[in-house]
Amino acid sequence: MSRLRTDADQRCLFYNDCVQAHLLGLDRRCPCFEACAKDETTVVITFGEAAAYLDGAQVRLRRGERLRVPASCPLRLVASEAADVLLLRCPASASAA
């Protein structure tokens, strides 16, 4: 299984055949995160707030809110202040099982 890889500061919390969880720390030094995962991803804001851009459309997210990102959809996250973002990725092979 391949893990989600980016240059953004992140921690892999856990992963198995069904789900991967990655915690991103967005701050002024690295306020932006971009990815295009081949699998469906759910974005959850665990601290602060961020703007998510899907296909050019902006969605403002605050702590506790979540957003489903379809497979192969470009995602861009931007935070003007510190924010923590949890990425839950469900591999396509697990969805089909």
N, C-alpha and C positions, 0 to 999 in steps of 0.2 A: 504494500500500500504506500502511496506517495503522500507525504505530508504537505500541507500548504506552505509554500516557501515565499518569503518576501525579505526586503531589506529593512522593513520597519521593526522597531523594538517590540518583540512579542515573546510570550511564553506559551509553549504547548502544554496545556493542562492535562489532557489525556487523549488517547486515540485508540480505536479498535476497528473492527470491520464495519461497524454501523455508524460511528460518529467520531468526529475529531473536534476538540475544543481548543481554541487559541485565544489568548488574552493580549490585546494590543494596548499599549500605552501611548496615547497621542498627547503631545505637548507643543509648546512654541518652537522647540528645536526640530521637531518632526511632526508638524500638524496635519500631514496628509498621508493617506494610505490608499494604494490602488491595487486592485487584483481583478482577475477574471478566472474564477475557479470553474473547472469543468463540472463540478457537482453543485447541487443546490446548497445554499448557505443561508443561515439565519443570523442576522446582526442584532445583538442586544447591547444597549448602552447600560453599563453597570455603574458609571460615575460620570457626572457632568452632562454635556450635550454635544452633539455633532450633526453635521449636515451630510447626508448620504446622497450621492448622485448616481442614478440608474438611467442609462440611456439618455443622459442630459437633463433628466427631470430631478429636481431637488426635493428631498424629504427631510424635514427637521426632526431629529430624534432627541428626546430627553431621557434622563435616568429611568430605567425600568421599561422603556419602550423597545419594541423589536420590529424588524423588517425582514421579510422573506426575499431573498435574492435568487431568481431562477438560475439554473445551470447555464454556464457560458455567457452570463450577462456581466458586462464590465461594471465594476463597483468602485466608487471613489468616496472616501470618507475624509472630511475636513473638520477640525476643531479649532476654534479661536482661543480656547482656554484648555486646561488639562481635562482629559476625558479618558475613561477606560472603556474598551469595547470588546465584547466577547463574540467570537465568530464560531458558530456551530456549523460544521460542514458534514453533510450526509452523503457519503459516496454513492454514486449511481448504482453500483452493484448491490449495495445493501437495500436500496429502495425496491429493486426488482425481486429480491428474495421473498 
